[in-house]
Amino acid sequence: MADNVRVLAVRGLLKILPAEGGGKSLREVLADQPVLLAAERGLLADLMFGVCRHQRLLDHWLNEQMDKPLKSSAKSVRLALLCGIYELWFSERPQHAVVNAWPDVCRALNAPWAAGLCNALMRKASRSSAAEVGRHLDIPVRCSLPDWLWQRLDQAWPEQANDIAEAALLAPPFTMRLSDPSAEAALVEDGFQVRRGSLAPQAAYLSPARPVQQVPGFKEGLLSVQDEAAQLPALLIEAPKGGRILDACAAPGGKTGQLAEYFPDAELIALDIDGSRLQRVRDNLNRLHRSAILLTGDAGKPDSWWDGQPFDAVLLDAPCSATGILRRQPDLKWHRRDSDIDSLCGLQARILDAIWPLVRPGGVLVYATCSILPEENAGQVQAFLARHGDAREDTPVEARSVITAHGCQLLPVADGPDGFFYARMRKTD
Ligand SMILES: C[S@@+](CC[C@H](N)C(=O)[O-])C[C@H]1O[C@@H](n2cnc3c(N)ncnc32)[C@H](O)[C@@H]1O
C-alpha cells in the first residue's frame, strides 16, 4: 500500500511542479486525494511537502549524478527520484525499505527502464546526506529558494536572511486560537502538549500535530487553526457597540471568525472576490456559532457592492507574496515569479485607496499581509500615508517585531509565529 501512496505522491507532484512552470497548489492537490488511512496520508503529505520544500537541493544533487539529463518526457521519473532522495535524507523510515521502494514505483509509473537507474541512485543517495551535500552550496541552492526570492530577502534583511531561509525549510508549528479557555484542559487531557503563545493571548502551540477534526473542541467551535502572528491584526480593530466592520479580503475566514467573536453586536461584513472561497468562511462561522454578512465582490471596486454606509473599522488582509509562510506553502516558491511582486504591490495599493473612503472619520483601517517583503509592507504603508493626508499611522508596536519605519514586521520563527506584517491607520476627524 505504501508503494501506491508513493505513486500518488509522484502523480500529485506532477500537477504541482510541472517542469514547464505553472501548476496547481499543493493544498488543492492534497485535498483531491482519495481517502486514505491516517498513516498513508501522513506519508503522502510528507513526500509532497518535502519535495516542494527541498526541490532545488534535491535537483542539484540529482543533476550532478547524471551524465546526461533525463528526457523532458520522463517528468514522473524525475519526481520519483526527487521523492526517493528526499525520503532517504529527511525521513526516519528505514533506508533499505526506501531504497527498495522507489524502483518499484518507477515500474508502476510505466517506466520500467528507470528501475535500475533509480536503484543505483537510491543506493548512492543513502550513502550521503542533505547536510553533507549542502555544506558547500550557496544558500539559495542549499535552502531551495529561487534566486530572485533569495536576492530580495537578502537585500531586505541582510542580517536575518540566512535564518529566514533556514526557517522556511522547517515543518510549521500546529497553532490554534482558543476561543474558550476551557479548551486547553481538554487538549491536555487528550494527550497534547500545549504551549501558550507569547504574542497573542489566545494562541496555543500543540504537539504532536493531528488532523484537525480529531482535536477535541474543534467541531464544537472552541478552537480554530490559526497561526499566532495571524491572530494579531484583528486585535487592532476598534469599533463601538453595534458598529460596522468590514473584513475586506475575508476567505477562508480565519480572521472573520475572530472578529465575530470579539464584536458579537457589530454588523460584520465579510467580502471576498472569490465567491467559492466564501463557503469556507460560512463553514468557519457556523462551526463557531457566529454569523456575518457574506458578500462576493472586488474590494478595489466598492461601487459594485458598498451600500454607502461608512465603516467604523476595516481589516484588509491583502493578497500578497505569502513569503512569511513558505514553510506552510512551500509550493509557492516555485509558483511565484519575481514580476508578481510588482503586480501584487499595485493590487494592494489599489485596494487600499479604494477602501479608504469607506472608513468614517475617526475610524481605523488595519492593513495586514503574510509577506516579509518591505515593498508590500512598510513601503506600502509609507506610500499610502503620502497619498492620503487624512490618514495617520496608529500601530501599537509589538516589542518582538523587527523595527521598520511603519507597522509591525514579524519574521518567521522556528516553532513560533509565521512572518507577518500589520499596520493601523486612523482617519482624522
Ligand atoms: C490572505 S487571503 C485572506 C485570508 C483571510 N483574511 C483569513 O484570515 O482567513 C487573501 C484573500 O483575498 C482575496 N482577494 C484577492 N483579491 C481581492 C479583491 N480584489 N477583493 C476582495 N478579495 C480579494 C482572495 O480571494 C483571498 O481569499
PDBQT file of the ligand as one rigid body, heavy atoms in Angstrom, charges set to zero:
ROOT
HETATM    1  C1  LIG A 501      -4.573  36.428   2.564  1.00  0.00    +0.000 C 
HETATM    2  S1  LIG A 501      -6.083  35.794   1.992  1.00  0.00    +0.000 S 
HETATM    3  C2  LIG A 501      -7.167  36.281   3.297  1.00  0.00    +0.000 C 
HETATM    4  C3  LIG A 501      -7.119  35.382   4.496  1.00  0.00    +0.000 C 
HETATM    5  C4  LIG A 501      -8.267  35.641   5.465  1.00  0.00    +0.000 C 
HETATM    6  N1  LIG A 501      -8.337  37.028   5.857  1.00  0.00    +0.000 N 
HETATM    7  C5  LIG A 501      -8.176  34.781   6.702  1.00  0.00    +0.000 C 
HETATM    8  O1  LIG A 501      -7.764  35.267   7.764  1.00  0.00    +0.000 OA
HETATM    9  O2  LIG A 501      -8.549  33.605   6.635  1.00  0.00    +0.000 OA
HETATM   10  C6  LIG A 501      -6.486  36.927   0.747  1.00  0.00    +0.000 C 
HETATM   11  C7  LIG A 501      -7.886  36.799   0.183  1.00  0.00    +0.000 C 
HETATM   12  O3  LIG A 501      -8.091  37.945  -0.639  1.00  0.00    +0.000 OA
HETATM   13  C8  LIG A 501      -8.974  37.608  -1.668  1.00  0.00    +0.000 C 
HETATM   14  N2  LIG A 501      -8.862  38.674  -2.692  1.00  0.00    +0.000 N 
HETATM   15  C9  LIG A 501      -7.900  38.837  -3.612  1.00  0.00    +0.000 A 
HETATM   16  N3  LIG A 501      -8.127  39.944  -4.330  1.00  0.00    +0.000 NA
HETATM   17  C10 LIG A 501      -9.267  40.503  -3.828  1.00  0.00    +0.000 A 
HETATM   18  C11 LIG A 501     -10.027  41.651  -4.140  1.00  0.00    +0.000 A 
HETATM   19  N4  LIG A 501      -9.662  42.469  -5.143  1.00  0.00    +0.000 N 
HETATM   20  N5  LIG A 501     -11.151  41.891  -3.451  1.00  0.00    +0.000 NA
HETATM   21  C12 LIG A 501     -11.543  41.060  -2.446  1.00  0.00    +0.000 A 
HETATM   22  N6  LIG A 501     -10.868  39.948  -2.118  1.00  0.00    +0.000 NA
HETATM   23  C13 LIG A 501      -9.743  39.690  -2.786  1.00  0.00    +0.000 A 
HETATM   24  C14 LIG A 501      -8.536  36.217  -2.073  1.00  0.00    +0.000 C 
HETATM   25  O4  LIG A 501      -9.588  35.522  -2.727  1.00  0.00    +0.000 OA
HETATM   26  C15 LIG A 501      -8.152  35.607  -0.723  1.00  0.00    +0.000 C 
HETATM   27  O5  LIG A 501      -9.247  34.862  -0.227  1.00  0.00    +0.000 OA
ENDROOT
TORSDOF 0
